[in-house]
């Protein structure tokens, strides 16, 4: 059974940084593509970032490119999202996601992913 648990969210002021973590309970973690999505109140779920099993392929949404960095530690079964220069429009619930099968392509649509964490709230406000 796959379990994804996010942590690291909170309330921060604009311009500061925050790092999110996603701990995965899954066999062969290192073979899975992983992604981050976010959902703000009243809006649809939005792609943030994703990376391949070995981290060799990484993609970001235009809204976070240059400010956010996704990474993974396969030895710790953990996915990270380093968020810098946070803006109020980054306020959302952030969730990590994993596709149904290993060695999947790096997808940017929610339908590319089967397993989801419960999410962690990030609020950026002065």
N, C-alpha and C positions, 0 to 999 in steps of 0.2 A: 504494500500500500504506500502510495506516494504522499508525503506530507511536506508542505512548504510553509515556513514560519518567518515572517518579516519582523524586523525590529529597527530601532534607530530613529523613528519619526519623532516629531515634536513641534513646538512653536518656536520660530526664529524670526529675527528681524531681517528686512531686505538687505542683501549684500553679503550675508554670512554664508557659511558652508554647513553641510550636514552629510553624514554618511549612513546609508541604509544597508542593512544586511538581510540576507534571505538564507536561512539554514534549511537544507533539504534532507529528508529521510528517504533515500532511494538507493537502490543498488546501481552500481555503474554510473554514478553521478557524472563522471568525466566524459561520458559518451553523449550527453544531452546538450542540445542548444538550450539557452535560457534567455528569458526576456523580462523586462520591466514595463509595466503599464501604469497609467494613473487615471483616476476618474474624479472630476470636480463635481460639486453639487449641481444637478440639473443638466449635466453634460454626459456625452457618451464616453465610454472607455477609450483612452488615447494611448497609442504606442509611444514609448519613451526611448528604449534602447534594447539591444539584444546582441548576444555573442554566441559564436559557435562553441562546440565542445572543447576545442583546444585554444579558444580565444583568438584564433587567427583571423576570423571574420567578425567584424563589429559594425553595427549600424545604429545611427541615432536619428531621432526626429529632428527636423529643422529647428524646432522651438528650443531644443536643449543642446544642440551641437555647439561645441566650444566651451560649454559650461559644465556639463555632466560627463562623468567617465564611468563606464561599466567594466567590471573585472570579476574574476572568479578565482577561488582557491580550491582546486580539485581535491587537495589533500584534506581539506576541512569540510568538504561538501557545502561550500558557502558561495553565494553570489553577492556582489556588492554594487552599490550605486553611489558614487561620490558626486555630490551636488554642490557646486560652487556658484557664487554670485546669484543667490536665490532671489526670485522676484515674487511679488504677490500673486501673479498668474500661475506660479508653480504650485499653489495651494491645491491639494488633492489627496485622495487616498491612493497610496502607491502599493502595487501588488507585483509579486514576481510570478512567473509562469513557466511551465515546462510542457513541451509537446508530448504526444502520446508515445512516440517511438524515438529511440536513439538515432544519432546521425541525421537528424532532420535538418532541412535547410533553415537559414536564419530568417524567420518570418516576421512580418510587422503587423499582421492582423490578429485580433483576438482569436479568430477561428483557427489559427495555426497552432494554438496551444490548448492542451486538455486539462492540465493540473494548475491550480491557482492557490496562492496563499490567501489569508484572510485580509491582508492589507494593513498598512500602517499610515496614520494620518500625518501629513506634513502641512503646517500652516505657516505662511510667510506674511507677516503683518507688523507694522510699526505701532 
